[in-house]
Amino acid sequence: MNVRLRNLLVFFLLAFPFAALADDYADAIKVFREAKGSSQFFGKSYGYAVFPTIGKGGLVIGAAHGKGRVYAKGAYVGDSSITQLTVGAQLGGQAYSQIVFFEDKRAYDQFTSGNFEFGAQATAVAIVAGASAQAGTTGPSAGASGTQHHAKVAARYHRGMAVFTIAKGGLMYEASIGGQKFEYSAKK
């Protein structure tokens, strides 16, 4: 099993670069601003965390990672990273963008308190188009993304946060249990 996990991690690290450039953040924000469903949240949210590219790979055991930036009232205030570990029936790899909107200062403070986690999820993603369902602290949601210009709609805030994802590419079959863990550090 250790050889399989090591091979998976090597594949995962080679398949998905995690370093995002400043333009990547601006591009991801632009896509979410133009996407039906997520665009309305920019005007009514206290802030958001955007992750231009999250790389994910799995073969029974899966992992995902990405780096992001956190914004409050339109200003860049800090950096965040996302890590996800899953266990279950899964095979393949994918890349996607994600944005987490904070309805108010309380939700923003909860996310930026250091370590924050979202609950379990089940996902099935095909090349460019994705379909998923989630349950956990984000609340139940379902949707699909046909291109990078169509976001997966979480529909509403749940516990002060709304999450949207856009599939960028890859092929992944997944029916697994896991969660997303976020770390935050203030801008220096």
PEWO-V892500 format. One record per helix or strand of 3 or more residues. SS is the DSSP state (alpha for helix, beta for strand). FROM is the first residue (numbers start at 1). LEN is the number of residues. If there is no record, write none. Layout:
# PEWO-V892500
{{SS	FROM	LEN} {SS	FROM	LEN}}
This chain:
# PEWO-V892500
{{alpha	2	14} {alpha	22	13} {alpha	39	6} {beta	47	26} {beta	75	28} {alpha	105	7} {beta	115	4} {beta	121	5} {beta	130	5} {beta	141	5} {beta	161	26}}
